[in-house]
Amino acid sequence: MHPRRLLSLWLTQDAPAELEPLALACQQFTPLTAIDPPDGILLDITGCAHLFGGEAGLLAALQKCFPGARTAIAPTATAAWGLARYAPPGATDILSLPLAALRLPERSIIRLRRVGIRRIGELQRLAAAELTAGFGPEPALQLARALGKAPEILRFITAPPDWREVEHYAEPIFAPAQLQSALARLAAKLCERLGDAQAGATELTAQFYRIDRARPEISLRFAAPCRDAVQISRLLAEQLAEKIDPGFGIEAIALHAESTESRPPEQSTMSEPAPDYSAPVNTLLNRLGGGNFWRAAPHASHIPEFASRRIAVNLPPVPWGRPRFPRPLRLLPRPDAITAIAPVPDDPPVFFTWRGQGHRIAHATGPERIARDWWCHMPDPARHEAERLRDYYEVEDSAGARFWVFRAGLKHPARWFLHGFF
């Protein structure tokens, strides 16, 4: 058997908040990696170093992946942790290191220093029973762990499942019917695995390996976790002729779910199930592109044209609050200036002209006063606060058309704008 060797990787500068992705990346060196918060990663390299030319070659490979990081190798995790942080590079003796290299609590280190114990070697000279009686269980336990005389609990992380299905062909294929059949088989296999894991794909890529080493691909995005093999194969077939040139033949096809999310089974009820719009939404999302297809969500602003924002369609919908006053079905992107006649400045208009067409008002309700979001904008000394006020009216003309108009500011003559239609 190989003697146990543990490697501590200390990210000395700009340690990321998420260590797990880096620990997963370190599994290219060993299958056993663990996060060591707040700034380290632990690798069990027992029996692996010879694959990289020995421990020196393994350390050199790690330095290429993590420039500036400090590393140390020892038979125990506690010793490797202390050597990486408190010893010069290449050192293996932990007895000359300070007590902090044992990861002791600060209170224990202060008490030990009061009696003249400052290094691990000085701590080792004390009997375990005396050490425990005088300073608690931590110093004796950590010293035993560093020397390999007490067990250490190491929680190695498991790599996430590889949601990938591949088909290899003895003879290259290039006919569209062959490619569609292959994609349908791969989608069925992948969706079966996703169903067993109660998950669904949110991003998916099909890669086509040509015999000339070219690798064209098709990428799909989904508005919700998807594991419908029929829908996936149909979306891939739509883009097959446009994006994939088989050339002299394709010798392998891989279908890979780039990202997945949980999709547990849904409880059926006696009532009519809610309609599922995911299939047409996914079709539009992949035909139009993610940047051209979006979902509207509320935004915290009283100004009507700023009260909504665009979010990605694959994000969950955000509930809209009920407004205190009616809002138009159609809102113009920007208020459009109109010419209006009002009996007095504070009354709604009795007549207005918009784009050359006159409208005589039969009914009107309001006003609803809306001011600017003063907490979101710097004050403008050139513009009085009253000029930012809007008085909105819901008006109906003699033909029955309903409009949303407002008077801007308090100056005379008043400036009127049309903002929406009911």
Phi and psi in degrees as a GROMACS rama.xvg file:
@    title "Ramachandran Plot"
@    xaxis  label "Phi"
@    yaxis  label "Psi"
@TYPE xy
-78.7811  139.912  HIS-2
-65.8219  145.56  PRO-3
-71.5482  134.827  ARG-4
-132.193  125.419  ARG-5
-120.005  137.938  LEU-6
-116.18  128.567  LEU-7
-104.425  125.764  SER-8
-109.378  116.746  LEU-9
-107.993  115.104  TRP-10
-83.9632  92.4103  LEU-11
-70.4101  -28.5249  THR-12
-126.916  137.827  GLN-13
52.2386  52.67  ASP-14
-63.4795  128.734  ALA-15
-71.8243  157.315  PRO-16
-69.4851  -31.8692  ALA-17
-107.451  110.032  GLU-18
-89.2257  -20.5163  LEU-19
-61.6238  -42.8771  GLU-20
-59.8793  -36.1023  PRO-21
-70.3282  -37.6946  LEU-22
-64.3743  -37.2792  ALA-23
-65.8532  -37.447  LEU-24
-65.9172  -30.4837  ALA-25
-71.7953  -9.04142  CYS-26
-72.4425  -2.09287  GLN-27
-72.1171  -17.0583  GLN-28
-99.5692  -33  PHE-29
-156.574  145.493  THR-30
-74.7507  -10.5915  PRO-31
-109.558  100.821  LEU-32
-129.488  151.496  THR-33
-142.773  147.093  ALA-34
-79.8496  144.342  ILE-35
-128.477  79.1625  ASP-36
-59.1031  150.71  PRO-37
-96.4354  -3.69444  PRO-38
-144.736  27.4532  ASP-39
-140.857  165.671  GLY-40
-135.023  138.176  ILE-41
-111.625  132.889  LEU-42
-124.807  130.619  LEU-43
-92.6614  104.784  ASP-44
-103.284  20.2506  ILE-45
-59.1675  120.12  THR-46
76.5424  8.07214  GLY-47
-110.331  -20.9067  CYS-48
-62.8333  -32.5815  ALA-49
-64.8465  -20.9577  HIS-50
-70.0261  -15.9314  LEU-51
-119.161  20.6064  PHE-52
83.2285  27.1431  GLY-53
96.5132  178.582  GLY-54
-64.5984  -34.5168  GLU-55
-64.5488  -41.6733  ALA-56
-66.6051  -36.1369  GLY-57
-66.0368  -42.2229  LEU-58
-63.6718  -38.2867  LEU-59
-64.8549  -39.7444  ALA-60
-65.4126  -37.7714  ALA-61
-67.0195  -36.6891  LEU-62
-64.3587  -32.3376  GLN-63
-68.2411  -35.6775  LYS-64
-79.0368  -31.6211  CYS-65
-130.683  76.7509  PHE-66
-61.0564  136.222  PRO-67
87.3659  -10.5805  GLY-68
-75.6121  153.734  ALA-69
-106.35  141.896  ARG-70
-132.428  155.517  THR-71
-155.78  148.797  ALA-72
-122.81  134.741  ILE-73
-153.194  167.089  ALA-74
-71.1875  -17.7043  PRO-75
-128.647  156.552  THR-76
-68.1729  -39.1108  ALA-77
-64.1023  -41.792  THR-78
-66.8092  -41.5178  ALA-79
-63.7912  -38.8726  ALA-80
-61.9966  -46.1924  TRP-81
-66.9544  -41.0984  GLY-82
-64.3558  -38.3783  LEU-83
-65.8603  -29.0203  ALA-84
-104.43  -23.3188  ARG-85
-127.688  1.2182  TYR-86
-118.007  153.694  ALA-87
-67.3974  157.54  PRO-88
-56.0464  135.814  PRO-89
88.515  -8.77278  GLY-90
-71.3136  148.857  ALA-91
-128.19  -9.35056  THR-92
-90.6887  118.996  ASP-93
-92.7801  -11.3003  ILE-94
-68.4175  -25.1811  LEU-95
-88.59  0.883371  SER-96
-83.5755  156.296  LEU-97
-69.122  167.032  PRO-98
-62.724  -27.5579  LEU-99
-62.6372  -19.9063  ALA-100
-69.8728  -12.4216  ALA-101
-91.8205  4.20069  LEU-102
59.3789  42.2836  ARG-103
-82.1305  152.369  LEU-104
-62.6263  151.474  PRO-105
-60.6579  -36.4525  GLU-106
-64.2708  -36.5378  ARG-107
-69.1708  -39.0179  SER-108
-64.1189  -41.5205  ILE-109
-63.3326  -42.4306  ILE-110
-66.5831  -39.3904  ARG-111
-68.4624  -36.7266  LEU-112
-65.704  -30.9744  ARG-113
-62.9469  -26.4552  ARG-114
-102.395  12.8071  VAL-115
90.3673  10.2085  GLY-116
-97.212  114.379  ILE-117
-122.845  -16.2477  ARG-118
-127.631  160.957  ARG-119
-64.1204  -36.7733  ILE-120
-62.1532  -37.7741  GLY-121
-67.9497  -33.8179  GLU-122
-69.634  -32.2913  LEU-123
-68.0843  -24.9283  GLN-124
-71.3881  -17.966  ARG-125
-82.5095  146.229  LEU-126
-69.4023  146.524  ALA-127
-61.2082  -38.2962  ALA-128
-66.5685  -43.5057  ALA-129
-64.6502  -39.6871  GLU-130
-64.0772  -41.6901  LEU-131
-68.969  -40.8911  THR-132
-66.8009  -34.3344  ALA-133
-91.6516  -28.0058  GLY-134
-132.107  10.7779  PHE-135
88.0009  175.87  GLY-136
-78.3266  -21.1279  PRO-137
-61.7956  -49.7603  GLU-138
-59.5233  -45.1687  PRO-139
-65.8849  -39.8195  ALA-140
-66.7136  -45.896  LEU-141
-66.9259  -36.3473  GLN-142
-64.9393  -42.2786  LEU-143
-64.0742  -38.0758  ALA-144
-65.9535  -41.7622  ARG-145
-64.554  -33.5536  ALA-146
-89.5348  0.568258  LEU-147
79.7205  19.3787  GLY-148
-100.645  -2.62149  LYS-149
-138.941  146.571  ALA-150
-70.2534  150.706  PRO-151
-115.579  141.07  GLU-152
-95.0191  113.821  ILE-153
-116.779  126.125  LEU-154
-106.532  91.9493  ARG-155
-77.3683  143.909  PHE-156
-89.1828  154.032  ILE-157
-105.256  133.327  THR-158
-64.8415  141.042  ALA-159
-64.3887  155.638  PRO-160
-62.9046  143.768  PRO-161
-88.1331  103.354  ASP-162
-82.4843  74.9892  TRP-163
-141.503  133.939  ARG-164
-125.981  134.835  GLU-165
-130.995  141.674  VAL-166
-123.988  131.383  GLU-167
-110.057  148.279  HIS-168
-124.423  133.294  TYR-169
-65.7139  -37.3059  ALA-170
-117.924  132.527  GLU-171
-57.1348  143.838  PRO-172
-112.504  152.282  ILE-173
-150.877  -13.0697  PHE-174
-70.1771  139.541  ALA-175
-55.171  -38.8286  PRO-176
-64.2097  -37.539  ALA-177
-66.5458  -41.9969  GLN-178
-65.8572  -41.5275  LEU-179
-64.9998  -39.8059  GLN-180
-64.4838  -40.5076  SER-181
-63.993  -42.6182  ALA-182
-64.2644  -37.7275  LEU-183
-65.0441  -39.675  ALA-184
-66.5087  -43.8798  ARG-185
-64.2278  -41.1294  LEU-186
-63.9006  -39.1137  ALA-187
-64.0657  -43.1832  ALA-188
-65.4542  -44.8465  LYS-189
-65.5477  -43.1844  LEU-190
-68.0025  -29.9576  CYS-191
-65.5678  -41.5769  GLU-192
-67.0305  -40.922  ARG-193
-63.6646  -38.2904  LEU-194
-64.5727  -39.0767  GLY-195
-63.9169  -32.4075  ASP-196
-90.8756  2.64337  ALA-197
53.7841  48.4989  GLN-198
-133.133  168.862  ALA-199
-144.748  152.834  GLY-200
-84.3414  137.253  ALA-201
-106.907  -23.8734  THR-202
-138.589  137.276  GLU-203
-142.807  141.142  LEU-204
-130.862  132.591  THR-205
-108.762  121.881  ALA-206
-111.803  135.68  GLN-207
-116.28  115.83  PHE-208
-94.7001  108.224  TYR-209
-85.1702  161.361  ARG-210
-71.3152  -17.0195  ILE-211
-91.6105  15.7106  ASP-212
73.6207  3.42406  ARG-213
-72.527  154.025  ALA-214
-140.189  74.8167  ARG-215
-68.6547  158.699  PRO-216
-149.241  162.031  GLU-217
-123.807  130.889  ILE-218
-114.367  137.683  SER-219
-123.844  148.089  LEU-220
-126.263  151.186  ARG-221
-128.651  142.265  PHE-222
-72.4084  -22.966  ALA-223
-145.854  157.67  ALA-224
-53.2188  126.819  PRO-225
-123.121  134.586  CYS-226
-138.652  33.8626  ARG-227
-91.9128  105.552  ASP-228
-62.8155  -38.0356  ALA-229
-64.364  -45.5346  VAL-230
-64.4748  -42.0998  GLN-231
-64.2604  -46.3722  ILE-232
-65.0533  -34.8133  SER-233
-68.0115  -42.398  ARG-234
-65.1477  -36.8093  LEU-235
-67.9316  -39.9804  LEU-236
-64.9049  -31.1933  ALA-237
-62.3163  -34.8894  GLU-238
-99.17  0.321952  GLN-239
-63.4567  -50.0497  LEU-240
-68.3162  -32.0827  ALA-241
-78.5007  -38.7293  GLU-242
-106.491  -16.9582  LYS-243
-114.691  117.161  ILE-244
-105.222  109.782  ASP-245
-68.9504  -13.3204  PRO-246
60.1909  -128.603  GLY-247
-88.2665  6.43232  PHE-248
134.724  154.186  GLY-249
-114.584  127.656  ILE-250
-101.44  -8.72256  GLU-251
-161.459  148.807  ALA-252
-132.106  134.189  ILE-253
-123.551  134.825  ALA-254
-116.624  118.225  LEU-255
-128.524  125.31  HIS-256
-83.2337  104.163  ALA-257
-65.116  -39.3386  GLU-258
-142.08  145.141  SER-259
-134.105  159.232  THR-260
-137.111  159.353  GLU-261
-67.3635  139.62  SER-262
-141.903  83.1619  ARG-263
-70.2652  161.161  PRO-264
-61.7293  145.816  PRO-265
-95.7373  138.966  GLU-266
-76.5989  124.857  GLN-267
-79.5071  148.941  SER-268
-126.044  169.316  THR-269
-74.7127  -23.1225  MET-270
-78.8614  172.934  SER-271
-67.0406  126.733  GLU-272
-65.9451  150.766  PRO-273
-67.5744  142.535  ALA-274
-63.3569  143.912  PRO-275
-104.318  111.004  ASP-276
-100.819  11.0156  TYR-277
-65.6787  -37.3785  SER-278
-63.6046  -52.4915  ALA-279
-65.4968  -33.0202  PRO-280
-65.5123  -42.2278  VAL-281
-63.2228  -38.2927  ASN-282
-62.2356  -46.5792  THR-283
-65.2486  -39.6915  LEU-284
-60.4348  -40.1315  LEU-285
-84.8101  -22.3213  ASN-286
-80.1521  -41.1912  ARG-287
-89.5597  -23.6867  LEU-288
94.4604  150.179  GLY-289
-62.5837  -33.3471  GLY-290
-74.1528  -18.2035  GLY-291
-103.125  2.21966  ASN-292
-132.261  119.405  PHE-293
-144.617  170.996  TRP-294
-119.441  139.389  ARG-295
-84.4618  139.92  ALA-296
-138.95  151.916  ALA-297
-69.3083  151.241  PRO-298
-129.354  139.489  HIS-299
-73.5613  85.9216  ALA-300
-154.314  140.884  SER-301
-81.0223  -22.2408  HIS-302
-70.1018  121.674  ILE-303
-56.0232  -42.3722  PRO-304
-72.1359  -11.6405  GLU-305
-110.391  9.03658  PHE-306
-86.0187  7.26194  ALA-307
-140.044  160.204  SER-308
-144.71  164.453  ARG-309
-98.5152  134.293  ARG-310
-128.766  162.596  ILE-311
-63.3538  144.982  ALA-312
-69.1707  -22.1534  VAL-313
-83.9077  -1.29741  ASN-314
-82.1679  152.309  LEU-315
-66.2258  147.891  PRO-316
-64.847  146.19  PRO-317
-102.893  127.861  VAL-318
-66.0995  142.89  PRO-319
-96.1886  135.441  TRP-320
-77.2269  155.423  GLY-321
-83.283  122.831  ARG-322
-70.7154  153.403  PRO-323
-71.7051  -28.723  ARG-324
-123.583  156.55  PHE-325
-59.7885  146.117  PRO-326
-121.825  145.291  ARG-327
-69.6215  155.037  PRO-328
-70.8835  -32.4664  LEU-329
-125.834  127.186  ARG-330
-114.226  129.109  LEU-331
-68.2288  145.719  LEU-332
-57.892  -36.4197  PRO-333
-137.578  144.283  ARG-334
-58.4166  139.5  PRO-335
-106.167  128.169  ASP-336
-66.395  140.127  ALA-337
-132.156  163.965  ILE-338
-104.534  119.77  THR-339
-127.768  152.976  ALA-340
-120.472  124.741  ILE-341
-127.741  141.486  ALA-342
-57.7988  -48.6611  PRO-343
-132.43  159.92  VAL-344
-57.8417  -31.0318  PRO-345
-88.3266  -0.733092  ASP-346
-94.6006  158.116  ASP-347
-68.7575  160.83  PRO-348
-70.8959  150.987  PRO-349
-102.489  -13.5273  VAL-350
-159.299  140.403  PHE-351
-146.93  155.728  PHE-352
-119.124  126.57  THR-353
-131.893  120.776  TRP-354
54.1196  44.5938  ARG-355
80.4446  1.3374  GLY-356
-116.574  131.164  GLN-357
-88.3764  148.362  GLY-358
-135.914  119.208  HIS-359
-92.8952  126.87  ARG-360
-82.38  128.919  ILE-361
-100.49  -36.972  ALA-362
-140.195  150.947  HIS-363
-152.704  144.208  ALA-364
-131.681  150.678  THR-365
135.366  -172.668  GLY-366
-93.3796  161.751  PRO-367
-113.838  113.569  GLU-368
-88.5583  129.874  ARG-369
-127.128  126.467  ILE-370
-106.2  169.51  ALA-371
-69.2023  161.121  ARG-372
-80.1838  85.5085  ASP-373
-64.4063  -24.1347  TRP-374
-79.5297  -7.73879  TRP-375
-105.211  -8.86924  CYS-376
-131.65  146.918  HIS-377
-73.7248  141.343  MET-378
-65.0899  144.345  PRO-379
-108.441  107.366  ASP-380
-64.3794  -20.8973  PRO-381
-79.9178  -9.47637  ALA-382
-127.978  123.174  ARG-383
-68.3892  149.906  HIS-384
-59.4176  -34.0109  GLU-385
-64.5539  -24.3765  ALA-386
-71.4486  -12.7878  GLU-387
-93.8316  1.23852  ARG-388
-81.2959  146.555  LEU-389
-130.776  131.15  ARG-390
-110.144  109.423  ASP-391
-92.5532  141.48  TYR-392
-130.09  140.3  TYR-393
-98.1283  113.194  GLU-394
-120.441  153.064  VAL-395
-130.377  128.006  GLU-396
-86.4957  179.289  ASP-397
-66.9015  -18.8968  SER-398
-90.0331  -1.58473  ALA-399
94.7952  -1.8801  GLY-400
-77.2269  139.791  ALA-401
-115.324  137.226  ARG-402
-130.171  160.188  PHE-403
-117.695  108.22  TRP-404
-119.704  159.715  VAL-405
-146.967  153.725  PHE-406
-101.061  128.594  ARG-407
-97.8026  126.79  ALA-408
73.3651  -176.602  GLY-409
-118.922  10.8672  LEU-410
-74.8766  160.519  LYS-411
-119.873  131.097  HIS-412
-73.3271  151.082  PRO-413
-70.6254  150.682  ALA-414
-106.994  126.412  ARG-415
-114.187  149.427  TRP-416
-141.031  147.516  PHE-417
-99.5721  132.208  LEU-418
-122.855  -21.016  HIS-419
-168.224  176.237  GLY-420
-131.119  137.325  PHE-421
